[in-house]
Amino acid sequence: MPKKNKISFYGKHLPKAGLTSLLLNKGAATHFITYESHFVGSAAITQIVKWSSVAVAGLGTYDAVSGATQITQIAPSSGSSTVPAKAGELLNLVYQITGAPHRARSWAVIGELPEGLNHLNSTNSNTDGITGTPTQPGNYTIRVRAYKGSNNNGYNYTKTFTIEVAPGSEPPIISTQPSNVTMTSVNEASLQVGVSGNGMKYQWYKGESGNTSNPVPGANNDSLKVEELKADSNYWVQISNDSGTVNSQTAKIKIVDNYASWAEQQLGNNPELSAPEKDNDGDGLTNEFEYLIGSSPVEQSLDSDTEILIEGSKIELSFMTKAAEGDGYAGLERVYSIEESNDISKDSWKGVPEFQNIIGNGQKISLSKPINDAKKYYRLKVNIREKS
Ligand SMILES: [Ca+2]
């Protein structure tokens, strides 16, 4: 049979209204939608337009199949016995019987359709279809049967299709939030976010979650390396895909230095120089001692600010404190305590009330006590600790 115009050829055999007109009409998209509205809601306009062009184009492949009677898928996957679909997206499955000497008077679908799909149940049409929006992913095998007679009677022909419903797109879901980290100013940390979903894009930001004013340049994957931080810092990540956007919690990076990070910054990585017991500048103070009192480990330190005087019946003791600040002291504070003893034996030292754990910030501390005993010893304890 000559088929110069495939479209019009099939048109002769099909009823004018509804789905089949959509299939065979090459008119404008709005025209397709008018007819398609018999079967699907107007919400699915974009899918309908997309589908319509696929269906019309698909007729070419379909048309090449001739001879024996058969039922063939026209759309969405022309000629195939499997039907691709996606949960949450409109499916228009169209199939047609060819080679049969008579028009199909009725159709049946045998087997369970995926939830959300309906059989169009054409009558007096060689074309039939299944339409709707599937909700549950999975593979569904059905049989489609065309009958010569009405009400599913008479000679019939059957075709099996597998409708493969893929999972729908989901917005990203964070399974693991980036963790808070405590580290020194010479360490580096890697923040990591665990996400499930497809087609994700990442952007890390400095600051509190939701504040997008400080994006980290080039930080576009699921981890972020941070290093050389001199102060506490916050980071968070925004993850998005076609279906939505989600913000992680804020990961707080706390910087707390210690002797090792102080020594690395003051003396470098050479253990010969940076060991706590070394005295590189030869001032009689070990590196560790210089770290504690806040003096330089590379320049000889002279203590000119400590005074002890006896004035009349009182002892006057004064000294200048130093704040824990500068390289190696991030997150730390220096605290001073005065202790006294009558005989300097090991267990005799007692804290002088009101002179305990004074946080150094450059202030002068003065102690004045009446001399009642024959002998009195004083000592100053200096500690470095994490900021309270
Ligand atoms: Ca020294």
Residues whose N, C-alpha, C, O or C-beta is under 5 A from the ligand:
A	BS01	CA	D279 N280 D281 G282 D283 G284 L285 T286 N287 P297
